[in-house]
Amino acid sequence: MKGCILIRTEGGRHGEVAREVKTISGVKAAFPVMGRTDVVALLEAPDLKSISKLVLRIGGVAGVAATETLLALEV
């Protein structure tokens, strides 16, 4: 299962959050961006339960203010 998580951070913490999120198993990439979102992380896990755990872990990273998760459709 693939997806991405859009992360809003506390002011000025985008770089530190991106670096921390990159170290989490299941995160394939994480990088700061410009716009309403501060960091985007690409996720890959075997199932929805694993993705859920991953998203909760990312939400608990210091400096994360809010997240929005997008799951890839199978077409």
CHARMM-style PDB file with segment names, atoms N, HN, CA, C and O in Angstrom:
ATOM      1  N   MET     1       0.856  -1.163   0.000  1.00  0.00      PROA
ATOM      2  CA  MET     1       0.000   0.000   0.000  1.00  0.00      PROA
ATOM      3  C   MET     1       0.904   1.228   0.000  1.00  0.00      PROA
ATOM      4  O   MET     1       1.881   1.301   0.745  1.00  0.00      PROA
ATOM      5  N   LYS     2       0.553   2.199  -0.860  1.00  0.00      PROA
ATOM      6  HN  LYS     2      -0.241   2.140  -1.465  1.00  0.00      PROA
ATOM      7  CA  LYS     2       1.343   3.426  -0.970  1.00  0.00      PROA
ATOM      8  C   LYS     2       0.475   4.629  -0.646  1.00  0.00      PROA
ATOM      9  O   LYS     2      -0.749   4.590  -0.770  1.00  0.00      PROA
ATOM     10  N   GLY     3       1.132   5.686  -0.231  1.00  0.00      PROA
ATOM     11  HN  GLY     3       2.126   5.718  -0.130  1.00  0.00      PROA
ATOM     12  CA  GLY     3       0.422   6.928   0.047  1.00  0.00      PROA
ATOM     13  C   GLY     3       1.416   8.034   0.338  1.00  0.00      PROA
ATOM     14  O   GLY     3       2.629   7.853   0.230  1.00  0.00      PROA
ATOM     15  N   CYS     4       0.882   9.169   0.704  1.00  0.00      PROA
ATOM     16  HN  CYS     4      -0.103   9.316   0.792  1.00  0.00      PROA
ATOM     17  CA  CYS     4       1.736  10.256   1.147  1.00  0.00      PROA
ATOM     18  C   CYS     4       1.037  10.975   2.289  1.00  0.00      PROA
ATOM     19  O   CYS     4      -0.180  10.896   2.449  1.00  0.00      PROA
ATOM     20  N   ILE     5       1.824  11.664   3.059  1.00  0.00      PROA
ATOM     21  HN  ILE     5       2.813  11.729   2.929  1.00  0.00      PROA
ATOM     22  CA  ILE     5       1.286  12.418   4.171  1.00  0.00      PROA
ATOM     23  C   ILE     5       1.771  13.855   4.033  1.00  0.00      PROA
ATOM     24  O   ILE     5       2.963  14.119   3.882  1.00  0.00      PROA
ATOM     25  N   LEU     6       0.820  14.765   4.090  1.00  0.00      PROA
ATOM     26  HN  LEU     6      -0.149  14.550   4.213  1.00  0.00      PROA
ATOM     27  CA  LEU     6       1.113  16.193   4.041  1.00  0.00      PROA
ATOM     28  C   LEU     6       1.216  16.665   5.480  1.00  0.00      PROA
ATOM     29  O   LEU     6       0.303  16.451   6.278  1.00  0.00      PROA
ATOM     30  N   ILE     7       2.318  17.303   5.810  1.00  0.00      PROA
ATOM     31  HN  ILE     7       3.060  17.477   5.162  1.00  0.00      PROA
ATOM     32  CA  ILE     7       2.604  17.664   7.201  1.00  0.00      PROA
ATOM     33  C   ILE     7       2.726  19.171   7.339  1.00  0.00      PROA
ATOM     34  O   ILE     7       3.502  19.810   6.628  1.00  0.00      PROA
ATOM     35  N   ARG     8       1.950  19.733   8.263  1.00  0.00      PROA
ATOM     36  HN  ARG     8       1.320  19.213   8.840  1.00  0.00      PROA
ATOM     37  CA  ARG     8       2.135  21.134   8.649  1.00  0.00      PROA
ATOM     38  C   ARG     8       2.955  21.123   9.933  1.00  0.00      PROA
ATOM     39  O   ARG     8       2.688  20.341  10.845  1.00  0.00      PROA
ATOM     40  N   THR     9       3.947  21.989   9.995  1.00  0.00      PROA
ATOM     41  HN  THR     9       4.164  22.625   9.254  1.00  0.00      PROA
ATOM     42  CA  THR     9       4.833  22.025  11.149  1.00  0.00      PROA
ATOM     43  C   THR     9       4.652  23.317  11.938  1.00  0.00      PROA
ATOM     44  O   THR     9       4.051  24.280  11.462  1.00  0.00      PROA
ATOM     45  N   GLU    10       5.184  23.310  13.144  1.00  0.00      PROA
ATOM     46  HN  GLU    10       5.673  22.527  13.530  1.00  0.00      PROA
ATOM     47  CA  GLU    10       5.279  24.544  13.901  1.00  0.00      PROA
ATOM     48  C   GLU    10       6.265  25.450  13.172  1.00  0.00      PROA
ATOM     49  O   GLU    10       7.151  24.970  12.465  1.00  0.00      PROA
ATOM     50  N   GLY    11       6.110  26.745  13.343  1.00  0.00      PROA
ATOM     51  HN  GLY    11       5.390  27.135  13.917  1.00  0.00      PROA
ATOM     52  CA  GLY    11       6.920  27.722  12.613  1.00  0.00      PROA
ATOM     53  C   GLY    11       8.412  27.424  12.581  1.00  0.00      PROA
ATOM     54  O   GLY    11       9.038  27.221  13.621  1.00  0.00      PROA
ATOM     55  N   GLY    12       8.968  27.399  11.385  1.00  0.00      PROA
ATOM     56  HN  GLY    12       8.459  27.564  10.540  1.00  0.00      PROA
ATOM     57  CA  GLY    12      10.402  27.239  11.191  1.00  0.00      PROA
ATOM     58  C   GLY    12      10.962  25.856  11.439  1.00  0.00      PROA
ATOM     59  O   GLY    12      12.182  25.686  11.439  1.00  0.00      PROA
ATOM     60  N   ARG    13      10.108  24.853  11.653  1.00  0.00      PROA
ATOM     61  HN  ARG    13       9.117  24.991  11.653  1.00  0.00      PROA
ATOM     62  CA  ARG    13      10.614  23.519  11.999  1.00  0.00      PROA
ATOM     63  C   ARG    13      10.542  22.526  10.841  1.00  0.00      PROA
ATOM     64  O   ARG    13      10.726  21.326  11.046  1.00  0.00      PROA
ATOM     65  N   HSD    14      10.276  23.013   9.627  1.00  0.00      PROA
ATOM     66  HN  HSD    14      10.127  23.988   9.461  1.00  0.00      PROA
ATOM     67  CA  HSD    14      10.100  22.117   8.480  1.00  0.00      PROA
ATOM     68  C   HSD    14      11.326  21.255   8.191  1.00  0.00      PROA
ATOM     69  O   HSD    14      11.186  20.065   7.912  1.00  0.00      PROA
ATOM     70  N   GLY    15      12.510  21.828   8.251  1.00  0.00      PROA
ATOM     71  HN  GLY    15      12.624  22.796   8.478  1.00  0.00      PROA
ATOM     72  CA  GLY    15      13.727  21.061   7.965  1.00  0.00      PROA
ATOM     73  C   GLY    15      13.968  19.961   8.979  1.00  0.00      PROA
ATOM     74  O   GLY    15      14.273  18.824   8.619  1.00  0.00      PROA
ATOM     75  N   GLU    16      13.828  20.307  10.248  1.00  0.00      PROA
ATOM     76  HN  GLU    16      13.580  21.230  10.540  1.00  0.00      PROA
ATOM     77  CA  GLU    16      14.057  19.324  11.314  1.00  0.00      PROA
ATOM     78  C   GLU    16      13.008  18.210  11.271  1.00  0.00      PROA
ATOM     79  O   GLU    16      13.335  17.044  11.493  1.00  0.00      PROA
ATOM     80  N   VAL    17      11.749  18.562  10.986  1.00  0.00      PROA
ATOM     81  HN  VAL    17      11.484  19.509  10.805  1.00  0.00      PROA
ATOM     82  CA  VAL    17      10.698  17.549  10.897  1.00  0.00      PROA
ATOM     83  C   VAL    17      10.965  16.622   9.710  1.00  0.00      PROA
ATOM     84  O   VAL    17      10.842  15.404   9.839  1.00  0.00      PROA
ATOM     85  N   ALA    18      11.330  17.186   8.559  1.00  0.00      PROA
ATOM     86  HN  ALA    18      11.430  18.175   8.455  1.00  0.00      PROA
ATOM     87  CA  ALA    18      11.623  16.359   7.382  1.00  0.00      PROA
ATOM     88  C   ALA    18      12.760  15.385   7.673  1.00  0.00      PROA
ATOM     89  O   ALA    18      12.685  14.215   7.296  1.00  0.00      PROA
ATOM     90  N   ARG    19      13.806  15.854   8.336  1.00  0.00      PROA
ATOM     91  HN  ARG    19      13.867  16.804   8.641  1.00  0.00      PROA
ATOM     92  CA  ARG    19      14.944  14.975   8.660  1.00  0.00      PROA
ATOM     93  C   ARG    19      14.513  13.843   9.592  1.00  0.00      PROA
ATOM     94  O   ARG    19      14.912  12.695   9.398  1.00  0.00      PROA
ATOM     95  N   GLU    20      13.712  14.156  10.590  1.00  0.00      PROA
ATOM     96  HN  GLU    20      13.387  15.089  10.748  1.00  0.00      PROA
ATOM     97  CA  GLU    20      13.255  13.138  11.544  1.00  0.00      PROA
ATOM     98  C   GLU    20      12.333  12.127  10.872  1.00  0.00      PROA
ATOM     99  O   GLU    20      12.476  10.922  11.083  1.00  0.00      PROA
ATOM    100  N   VAL    21      11.390  12.605  10.066  1.00  0.00      PROA
ATOM    101  HN  VAL    21      11.273  13.583   9.895  1.00  0.00      PROA
ATOM    102  CA  VAL    21      10.423  11.721   9.398  1.00  0.00      PROA
ATOM    103  C   VAL    21      11.140  10.764   8.453  1.00  0.00      PROA
ATOM    104  O   VAL    21      10.734   9.609   8.326  1.00  0.00      PROA
ATOM    105  N   LYS    22      12.206  11.228   7.783  1.00  0.00      PROA
ATOM    106  HN  LYS    22      12.535  12.166   7.886  1.00  0.00      PROA
ATOM    107  CA  LYS    22      12.971  10.376   6.851  1.00  0.00      PROA
ATOM    108  C   LYS    22      13.535   9.142   7.524  1.00  0.00      PROA
ATOM    109  O   LYS    22      13.750   8.125   6.864  1.00  0.00      PROA
ATOM    110  N   THR    23      13.778   9.208   8.823  1.00  0.00      PROA
ATOM    111  HN  THR    23      13.603  10.033   9.360  1.00  0.00      PROA
ATOM    112  CA  THR    23      14.412   8.096   9.530  1.00  0.00      PROA
ATOM    113  C   THR    23      13.423   6.996   9.917  1.00  0.00      PROA
ATOM    114  O   THR    23      13.840   5.931  10.372  1.00  0.00      PROA
ATOM    115  N   ILE    24      12.128   7.234   9.746  1.00  0.00      PROA
ATOM    116  HN  ILE    24      11.790   8.099   9.376  1.00  0.00      PROA
ATOM    117  CA  ILE    24      11.103   6.277  10.169  1.00  0.00      PROA
ATOM    118  C   ILE    24      10.943   5.180   9.107  1.00  0.00      PROA
ATOM    119  O   ILE    24      10.817   5.466   7.917  1.00  0.00      PROA
ATOM    120  N   SER    25      10.952   3.942   9.556  1.00  0.00      PROA
ATOM    121  HN  SER    25      11.055   3.710  10.523  1.00  0.00      PROA
ATOM    122  CA  SER    25      10.778   2.807   8.651  1.00  0.00      PROA
ATOM    123  C   SER    25       9.409   2.887   7.971  1.00  0.00      PROA
ATOM    124  O   SER    25       8.393   3.095   8.635  1.00  0.00      PROA
ATOM    125  N   GLY    26       9.387   2.724   6.660  1.00  0.00      PROA
ATOM    126  HN  GLY    26      10.212   2.555   6.121  1.00  0.00      PROA
ATOM    127  CA  GLY    26       8.153   2.830   5.890  1.00  0.00      PROA
ATOM    128  C   GLY    26       8.044   4.150   5.149  1.00  0.00      PROA
ATOM    129  O   GLY    26       7.218   4.296   4.249  1.00  0.00      PROA
ATOM    130  N   VAL    27       8.879   5.113   5.527  1.00  0.00      PROA
ATOM    131  HN  VAL    27       9.551   4.994   6.259  1.00  0.00      PROA
ATOM    132  CA  VAL    27       8.925   6.405   4.826  1.00  0.00      PROA
ATOM    133  C   VAL    27       9.985   6.286   3.740  1.00  0.00      PROA
ATOM    134  O   VAL    27      11.165   6.093   4.034  1.00  0.00      PROA
ATOM    135  N   LYS    28       9.563   6.400   2.489  1.00  0.00      PROA
ATOM    136  HN  LYS    28       8.605   6.556   2.251  1.00  0.00      PROA
ATOM    137  CA  LYS    28      10.479   6.252   1.352  1.00  0.00      PROA
ATOM    138  C   LYS    28      11.206   7.550   1.034  1.00  0.00      PROA
ATOM    139  O   LYS    28      12.326   7.523   0.524  1.00  0.00      PROA
ATOM    140  N   ALA    29      10.577   8.692   1.331  1.00  0.00      PROA
ATOM    141  HN  ALA    29       9.667   8.714   1.746  1.00  0.00      PROA
ATOM    142  CA  ALA    29      11.183  10.007   1.116  1.00  0.00      PROA
ATOM    143  C   ALA    29      10.403  11.019   1.940  1.00  0.00      PROA
ATOM    144  O   ALA    29       9.217  10.834   2.213  1.00  0.00      PROA
ATOM    145  N   ALA    30      11.077  12.084   2.331  1.00  0.00      PROA
ATOM    146  HN  ALA    30      12.041  12.235   2.110  1.00  0.00      PROA
ATOM    147  CA  ALA    30      10.415  13.190   3.020  1.00  0.00      PROA
ATOM    148  C   ALA    30      11.186  14.452   2.671  1.00  0.00      PROA
ATOM    149  O   ALA    30      12.416  14.466   2.702  1.00  0.00      PROA
ATOM    150  N   PHE    31      10.459  15.506   2.341  1.00  0.00      PROA
ATOM    151  HN  PHE    31       9.460  15.494   2.316  1.00  0.00      PROA
ATOM    152  CA  PHE    31      11.128  16.733   1.929  1.00  0.00      PROA
ATOM    153  C   PHE    31      10.256  17.951   2.230  1.00  0.00      PROA
ATOM    154  O   PHE    31       9.029  17.871   2.169  1.00  0.00      PROA
ATOM    155  N   PRO    32      10.900  19.093   2.559  1.00  0.00      PROA
ATOM    156  CA  PRO    32      10.155  20.325   2.782  1.00  0.00      PROA
ATOM    157  C   PRO    32       9.610  20.856   1.452  1.00  0.00      PROA
ATOM    158  O   PRO    32      10.234  20.681   0.406  1.00  0.00      PROA
ATOM    159  N   VAL    33       8.458  21.495   1.502  1.00  0.00      PROA
ATOM    160  HN  VAL    33       7.951  21.636   2.352  1.00  0.00      PROA
ATOM    161  CA  VAL    33       7.843  22.099   0.323  1.00  0.00      PROA
ATOM    162  C   VAL    33       7.307  23.485   0.687  1.00  0.00      PROA
ATOM    163  O   VAL    33       7.239  23.853   1.860  1.00  0.00      PROA
ATOM    164  N   MET    34       6.931  24.239  -0.339  1.00  0.00      PROA
ATOM    165  HN  MET    34       6.985  23.940  -1.292  1.00  0.00      PROA
ATOM    166  CA  MET    34       6.328  25.552  -0.114  1.00  0.00      PROA
ATOM    167  C   MET    34       4.834  25.449  -0.373  1.00  0.00      PROA
ATOM    168  O   MET    34       4.410  24.741  -1.286  1.00  0.00      PROA
ATOM    169  N   GLY    35       4.035  26.149   0.421  1.00  0.00      PROA
ATOM    170  HN  GLY    35       4.380  26.725   1.163  1.00  0.00      PROA
ATOM    171  CA  GLY    35       2.589  26.133   0.262  1.00  0.00      PROA
ATOM    172  C   GLY    35       1.909  25.925   1.600  1.00  0.00      PROA
ATOM    173  O   GLY    35       2.500  26.189   2.647  1.00  0.00      PROA
ATOM    174  N   ARG    36       0.678  25.457   1.573  1.00  0.00      PROA
ATOM    175  HN  ARG    36       0.198  25.242   0.722  1.00  0.00      PROA
ATOM    176  CA  ARG    36      -0.066  25.216   2.818  1.00  0.00      PROA
ATOM    177  C   ARG    36       0.542  24.084   3.640  1.00  0.00      PROA
ATOM    178  O   ARG    36       0.372  24.029   4.858  1.00  0.00      PROA
ATOM    179  N   THR    37       1.238  23.197   2.975  1.00  0.00      PROA
ATOM    180  HN  THR    37       1.375  23.241   1.985  1.00  0.00      PROA
ATOM    181  CA  THR    37       1.921  22.080   3.618  1.00  0.00      PROA
ATOM    182  C   THR    37       3.399  22.418   3.719  1.00  0.00      PROA
ATOM    183  O   THR    37       3.951  23.064   2.828  1.00  0.00      PROA
ATOM    184  N   ASP    38       4.045  21.986   4.798  1.00  0.00      PROA
ATOM    185  HN  ASP    38       3.597  21.462   5.522  1.00  0.00      PROA
ATOM    186  CA  ASP    38       5.466  22.281   4.998  1.00  0.00      PROA
ATOM    187  C   ASP    38       6.383  21.131   4.622  1.00  0.00      PROA
ATOM    188  O   ASP    38       7.519  21.346   4.197  1.00  0.00      PROA
ATOM    189  N   VAL    39       5.880  19.887   4.782  1.00  0.00      PROA
ATOM    190  HN  VAL    39       4.957  19.713   5.127  1.00  0.00      PROA
ATOM    191  CA  VAL    39       6.676  18.692   4.480  1.00  0.00      PROA
ATOM    192  C   VAL    39       5.760  17.663   3.819  1.00  0.00      PROA
ATOM    193  O   VAL    39       4.603  17.511   4.209  1.00  0.00      PROA
ATOM    194  N   VAL    40       6.286  16.959   2.819  1.00  0.00      PROA
ATOM    195  HN  VAL    40       7.226  17.082   2.502  1.00  0.00      PROA
ATOM    196  CA  VAL    40       5.577  15.836   2.203  1.00  0.00      PROA
ATOM    197  C   VAL    40       6.423  14.587   2.436  1.00  0.00      PROA
ATOM    198  O   VAL    40       7.639  14.602   2.244  1.00  0.00      PROA
ATOM    199  N   ALA    41       5.766  13.514   2.848  1.00  0.00      PROA
ATOM    200  HN  ALA    41       4.778  13.502   3.003  1.00  0.00      PROA
ATOM    201  CA  ALA    41       6.456  12.231   3.029  1.00  0.00      PROA
ATOM    202  C   ALA    41       5.752  11.172   2.195  1.00  0.00      PROA
ATOM    203  O   ALA    41       4.524  11.086   2.200  1.00  0.00      PROA
ATOM    204  N   LEU    42       6.529  10.367   1.479  1.00  0.00      PROA
ATOM    205  HN  LEU    42       7.526  10.438   1.475  1.00  0.00      PROA
ATOM    206  CA  LEU    42       6.003   9.256   0.691  1.00  0.00      PROA
ATOM    207  C   LEU    42       6.097   7.992   1.531  1.00  0.00      PROA
ATOM    208  O   LEU    42       7.148   7.680   2.091  1.00  0.00      PROA
ATOM    209  N   LEU    43       4.982   7.267   1.612  1.00  0.00      PROA
ATOM    210  HN  LEU    43       4.129   7.520   1.157  1.00  0.00      PROA
ATOM    211  CA  LEU    43       4.881   6.113   2.497  1.00  0.00      PROA
ATOM    212  C   LEU    43       4.669   4.829   1.709  1.00  0.00      PROA
ATOM    213  O   LEU    43       4.083   4.838   0.627  1.00  0.00      PROA
ATOM    214  N   GLU    44       5.155   3.728   2.268  1.00  0.00      PROA
ATOM    215  HN  GLU    44       5.632   3.721   3.147  1.00  0.00      PROA
ATOM    216  CA  GLU    44       4.871   2.415   1.705  1.00  0.00      PROA
ATOM    217  C   GLU    44       4.826   1.412   2.854  1.00  0.00      PROA
ATOM    218  O   GLU    44       5.759   1.332   3.652  1.00  0.00      PROA
ATOM    219  N   ALA    45       3.741   0.652   2.933  1.00  0.00      PROA
ATOM    220  HN  ALA    45       2.983   0.718   2.285  1.00  0.00      PROA
ATOM    221  CA  ALA    45       3.554  -0.345   3.982  1.00  0.00      PROA
ATOM    222  C   ALA    45       2.696  -1.471   3.412  1.00  0.00      PROA
ATOM    223  O   ALA    45       2.021  -1.277   2.401  1.00  0.00      PROA
ATOM    224  N   PRO    46       2.713  -2.650   4.047  1.00  0.00      PROA
ATOM    225  CA  PRO    46       2.005  -3.801   3.491  1.00  0.00      PROA
ATOM    226  C   PRO    46       0.483  -3.719   3.558  1.00  0.00      PROA
ATOM    227  O   PRO    46      -0.198  -4.341   2.743  1.00  0.00      PROA
ATOM    228  N   ASP    47      -0.066  -2.965   4.512  1.00  0.00      PROA
ATOM    229  HN  ASP    47       0.488  -2.460   5.175  1.00  0.00      PROA
ATOM    230  CA  ASP    47      -1.521  -2.935   4.665  1.00  0.00      PROA
ATOM    231  C   ASP    47      -1.965  -1.656   5.374  1.00  0.00      PROA
ATOM    232  O   ASP    47      -1.139  -0.861   5.823  1.00  0.00      PROA
ATOM    233  N   LEU    48      -3.284  -1.474   5.464  1.00  0.00      PROA
ATOM    234  HN  LEU    48      -3.954  -2.120   5.099  1.00  0.00      PROA
ATOM    235  CA  LEU    48      -3.843  -0.269   6.048  1.00  0.00      PROA
ATOM    236  C   LEU    48      -3.479  -0.120   7.524  1.00  0.00      PROA
ATOM    237  O   LEU    48      -3.220   0.992   7.985  1.00  0.00      PROA
ATOM    238  N   LYS    49      -3.456  -1.209   8.259  1.00  0.00      PROA
ATOM    239  HN  LYS    49      -3.666  -2.112   7.885  1.00  0.00      PROA
ATOM    240  CA  LYS    49      -3.098  -1.149   9.676  1.00  0.00      PROA
ATOM    241  C   LYS    49      -1.671  -0.610   9.845  1.00  0.00      PROA
ATOM    242  O   LYS    49      -1.412   0.205  10.731  1.00  0.00      PROA
ATOM    243  N   SER    50      -0.765  -1.062   9.006  1.00  0.00      PROA
ATOM    244  HN  SER    50      -0.976  -1.724   8.286  1.00  0.00      PROA
ATOM    245  CA  SER    50       0.621  -0.598   9.064  1.00  0.00      PROA
ATOM    246  C   SER    50       0.731   0.875   8.692  1.00  0.00      PROA
ATOM    247  O   SER    50       1.483   1.625   9.315  1.00  0.00      PROA
ATOM    248  N   ILE    51      -0.022   1.286   7.673  1.00  0.00      PROA
ATOM    249  HN  ILE    51      -0.633   0.676   7.167  1.00  0.00      PROA
ATOM    250  CA  ILE    51      -0.052   2.706   7.284  1.00  0.00      PROA
ATOM    251  C   ILE    51      -0.585   3.543   8.441  1.00  0.00      PROA
ATOM    252  O   ILE    51      -0.053   4.615   8.729  1.00  0.00      PROA
ATOM    253  N   SER    52      -1.629   3.062   9.102  1.00  0.00      PROA
ATOM    254  HN  SER    52      -2.062   2.191   8.868  1.00  0.00      PROA
ATOM    255  CA  SER    52      -2.218   3.787  10.234  1.00  0.00      PROA
ATOM    256  C   SER    52      -1.198   4.002  11.341  1.00  0.00      PROA
ATOM    257  O   SER    52      -1.094   5.099  11.890  1.00  0.00      PROA
ATOM    258  N   LYS    53      -0.445   2.959  11.668  1.00  0.00      PROA
ATOM    259  HN  LYS    53      -0.529   2.068  11.222  1.00  0.00      PROA
ATOM    260  CA  LYS    53       0.583   3.073  12.704  1.00  0.00      PROA
ATOM    261  C   LYS    53       1.660   4.070  12.290  1.00  0.00      PROA
ATOM    262  O   LYS    53       2.140   4.855  13.107  1.00  0.00      PROA
ATOM    263  N   LEU    54       2.028   4.030  11.026  1.00  0.00      PROA
ATOM    264  HN  LEU    54       1.637   3.393  10.362  1.00  0.00      PROA
ATOM    265  CA  LEU    54       3.039   4.935  10.486  1.00  0.00      PROA
ATOM    266  C   LEU    54       2.575   6.384  10.588  1.00  0.00      PROA
ATOM    267  O   LEU    54       3.334   7.256  11.011  1.00  0.00      PROA
ATOM    268  N   VAL    55       1.335   6.637  10.203  1.00  0.00      PROA
ATOM    269  HN  VAL    55       0.718   5.929   9.860  1.00  0.00      PROA
ATOM    270  CA  VAL    55       0.774   7.993  10.256  1.00  0.00      PROA
ATOM    271  C   VAL    55       0.721   8.498  11.700  1.00  0.00      PROA
ATOM    272  O   VAL    55       1.042   9.657  11.959  1.00  0.00      PROA
ATOM    273  N   LEU    56       0.321   7.645  12.633  1.00  0.00      PROA
ATOM    274  HN  LEU    56       0.059   6.704  12.422  1.00  0.00      PROA
ATOM    275  CA  LEU    56       0.274   8.047  14.041  1.00  0.00      PROA
ATOM    276  C   LEU    56       1.673   8.357  14.569  1.00  0.00      PROA
ATOM    277  O   LEU    56       1.852   9.293  15.347  1.00  0.00      PROA
ATOM    278  N   ARG    57       2.646   7.584  14.153  1.00  0.00      PROA
ATOM    279  HN  ARG    57       2.501   6.823  13.520  1.00  0.00      PROA
ATOM    280  CA  ARG    57       4.029   7.846  14.583  1.00  0.00      PROA
ATOM    281  C   ARG    57       4.520   9.181  14.036  1.00  0.00      PROA
ATOM    282  O   ARG    57       5.146   9.955  14.759  1.00  0.00      PROA
ATOM    283  N   ILE    58       4.241   9.455  12.767  1.00  0.00      PROA
ATOM    284  HN  ILE    58       3.732   8.825  12.179  1.00  0.00      PROA
ATOM    285  CA  ILE    58       4.655  10.723  12.166  1.00  0.00      PROA
ATOM    286  C   ILE    58       3.965  11.890  12.872  1.00  0.00      PROA
ATOM    287  O   ILE    58       4.588  12.923  13.121  1.00  0.00      PROA
ATOM    288  N   GLY    59       2.692  11.730  13.192  1.00  0.00      PROA
ATOM    289  HN  GLY    59       2.186  10.891  12.991  1.00  0.00      PROA
ATOM    290  CA  GLY    59       1.958  12.779  13.897  1.00  0.00      PROA
ATOM    291  C   GLY    59       2.526  13.095  15.261  1.00  0.00      PROA
ATOM    292  O   GLY    59       2.308  14.185  15.788  1.00  0.00      PROA
ATOM    293  N   GLY    60       3.256  12.148  15.843  1.00  0.00      PROA
ATOM    294  HN  GLY    60       3.433  11.261  15.415  1.00  0.00      PROA
ATOM    295  CA  GLY    60       3.855  12.347  17.157  1.00  0.00      PROA
ATOM    296  C   GLY    60       5.253  12.943  17.136  1.00  0.00      PROA
ATOM    297  O   GLY    60       5.842  13.180  18.190  1.00  0.00      PROA
ATOM    298  N   VAL    61       5.788  13.185  15.948  1.00  0.00      PROA
ATOM    299  HN  VAL    61       5.310  12.992  15.091  1.00  0.00      PROA
ATOM    300  CA  VAL    61       7.127  13.771  15.838  1.00  0.00      PROA
ATOM    301  C   VAL    61       7.084  15.207  16.365  1.00  0.00      PROA
ATOM    302  O   VAL    61       6.159  15.959  16.061  1.00  0.00      PROA
ATOM    303  N   ALA    62       8.083  15.576  17.149  1.00  0.00      PROA
ATOM    304  HN  ALA    62       8.835  14.965  17.396  1.00  0.00      PROA
ATOM    305  CA  ALA    62       8.162  16.935  17.684  1.00  0.00      PROA
ATOM    306  C   ALA    62       8.167  17.948  16.547  1.00  0.00      PROA
ATOM    307  O   ALA    62       8.927  17.809  15.589  1.00  0.00      PROA
ATOM    308  N   GLY    63       7.320  18.963  16.653  1.00  0.00      PROA
ATOM    309  HN  GLY    63       6.703  19.076  17.431  1.00  0.00      PROA
ATOM    310  CA  GLY    63       7.252  20.009  15.641  1.00  0.00      PROA
ATOM    311  C   GLY    63       6.131  19.819  14.640  1.00  0.00      PROA
ATOM    312  O   GLY    63       5.844  20.733  13.867  1.00  0.00      PROA
ATOM    313  N   VAL    64       5.480  18.648  14.629  1.00  0.00      PROA
ATOM    314  HN  VAL    64       5.713  17.905  15.257  1.00  0.00      PROA
ATOM    315  CA  VAL    64       4.357  18.414  13.722  1.00  0.00      PROA
ATOM    316  C   VAL    64       3.102  19.037  14.334  1.00  0.00      PROA
ATOM    317  O   VAL    64       2.733  18.731  15.468  1.00  0.00      PROA
ATOM    318  N   ALA    65       2.452  19.915  13.564  1.00  0.00      PROA
ATOM    319  HN  ALA    65       2.751  20.163  12.643  1.00  0.00      PROA
ATOM    320  CA  ALA    65       1.234  20.584  14.034  1.00  0.00      PROA
ATOM    321  C   ALA    65      -0.017  19.873  13.537  1.00  0.00      PROA
ATOM    322  O   ALA    65      -1.001  19.782  14.270  1.00  0.00      PROA
ATOM    323  N   ALA    66       0.001  19.362  12.295  1.00  0.00      PROA
ATOM    324  HN  ALA    66       0.801  19.436  11.700  1.00  0.00      PROA
ATOM    325  CA  ALA    66      -1.168  18.697  11.706  1.00  0.00      PROA
ATOM    326  C   ALA    66      -0.709  17.875  10.508  1.00  0.00      PROA
ATOM    327  O   ALA    66       0.329  18.148   9.906  1.00  0.00      PROA
ATOM    328  N   THR    67      -1.519  16.849  10.173  1.00  0.00      PROA
ATOM    329  HN  THR    67      -2.362  16.627  10.662  1.00  0.00      PROA
ATOM    330  CA  THR    67      -1.220  16.018   9.013  1.00  0.00      PROA
ATOM    331  C   THR    67      -2.476  15.758   8.197  1.00  0.00      PROA
ATOM    332  O   THR    67      -3.598  15.864   8.694  1.00  0.00      PROA
ATOM    333  N   GLU    68      -2.261  15.417   6.934  1.00  0.00      PROA
ATOM    334  HN  GLU    68      -1.350  15.331   6.531  1.00  0.00      PROA
ATOM    335  CA  GLU    68      -3.333  14.943   6.064  1.00  0.00      PROA
ATOM    336  C   GLU    68      -2.762  13.780   5.280  1.00  0.00      PROA
ATOM    337  O   GLU    68      -1.712  13.906   4.649  1.00  0.00      PROA
ATOM    338  N   THR    69      -3.452  12.643   5.319  1.00  0.00      PROA
ATOM    339  HN  THR    69      -4.304  12.541   5.832  1.00  0.00      PROA
ATOM    340  CA  THR    69      -2.942  11.436   4.683  1.00  0.00      PROA
ATOM    341  C   THR    69      -3.699  11.184   3.374  1.00  0.00      PROA
ATOM    342  O   THR    69      -4.925  11.287   3.323  1.00  0.00      PROA
ATOM    343  N   LEU    70      -2.957  10.859   2.334  1.00  0.00      PROA
ATOM    344  HN  LEU    70      -1.961  10.776   2.376  1.00  0.00      PROA
ATOM    345  CA  LEU    70      -3.520  10.538   1.029  1.00  0.00      PROA
ATOM    346  C   LEU    70      -3.085   9.118   0.670  1.00  0.00      PROA
ATOM    347  O   LEU    70      -1.889   8.829   0.629  1.00  0.00      PROA
ATOM    348  N   LEU    71      -4.042   8.234   0.410  1.00  0.00      PROA
ATOM    349  HN  LEU    71      -5.014   8.469   0.443  1.00  0.00      PROA
ATOM    350  CA  LEU    71      -3.721   6.859   0.057  1.00  0.00      PROA
ATOM    351  C   LEU    71      -3.855   6.667  -1.441  1.00  0.00      PROA
ATOM    352  O   LEU    71      -4.775   7.199  -2.063  1.00  0.00      PROA
ATOM    353  N   ALA    72      -2.936   5.904  -2.023  1.00  0.00      PROA
ATOM    354  HN  ALA    72      -2.188   5.472  -1.519  1.00  0.00      PROA
ATOM    355  CA  ALA    72      -2.946   5.631  -3.447  1.00  0.00      PROA
ATOM    356  C   ALA    72      -4.130   4.711  -3.777  1.00  0.00      PROA
ATOM    357  O   ALA    72      -4.421   3.768  -3.042  1.00  0.00      PROA
ATOM    358  N   LEU    73      -4.800   5.002  -4.891  1.00  0.00      PROA
ATOM    359  HN  LEU    73      -4.563   5.768  -5.489  1.00  0.00      PROA
ATOM    360  CA  LEU    73      -5.882   4.149  -5.385  1.00  0.00      PROA
ATOM    361  C   LEU    73      -5.296   3.022  -6.222  1.00  0.00      PROA
ATOM    362  O   LEU    73      -4.286   3.203  -6.903  1.00  0.00      PROA
ATOM    363  N   GLU    74      -5.922   1.887  -6.168  1.00  0.00      PROA
ATOM    364  HN  GLU    74      -6.742   1.741  -5.615  1.00  0.00      PROA
ATOM    365  CA  GLU    74      -5.551   0.792  -7.060  1.00  0.00      PROA
ATOM    366  C   GLU    74      -6.498   0.833  -8.244  1.00  0.00      PROA
ATOM    367  O   GLU    74      -7.695   0.584  -8.097  1.00  0.00      PROA
ATOM    368  N   VAL    75      -5.966   1.147  -9.415  1.00  0.00      PROA
ATOM    369  HN  VAL    75      -4.994   1.350  -9.534  1.00  0.00      PROA
ATOM    370  CA  VAL    75      -6.825   1.242 -10.614  1.00  0.00      PROA
ATOM    371  C   VAL    75      -6.344   0.298 -11.692  1.00  0.00      PROA
ATOM    372  OT1 VAL    75      -6.937   0.237 -12.769  1.00  0.00      PROA
TER     373      VAL     75
END
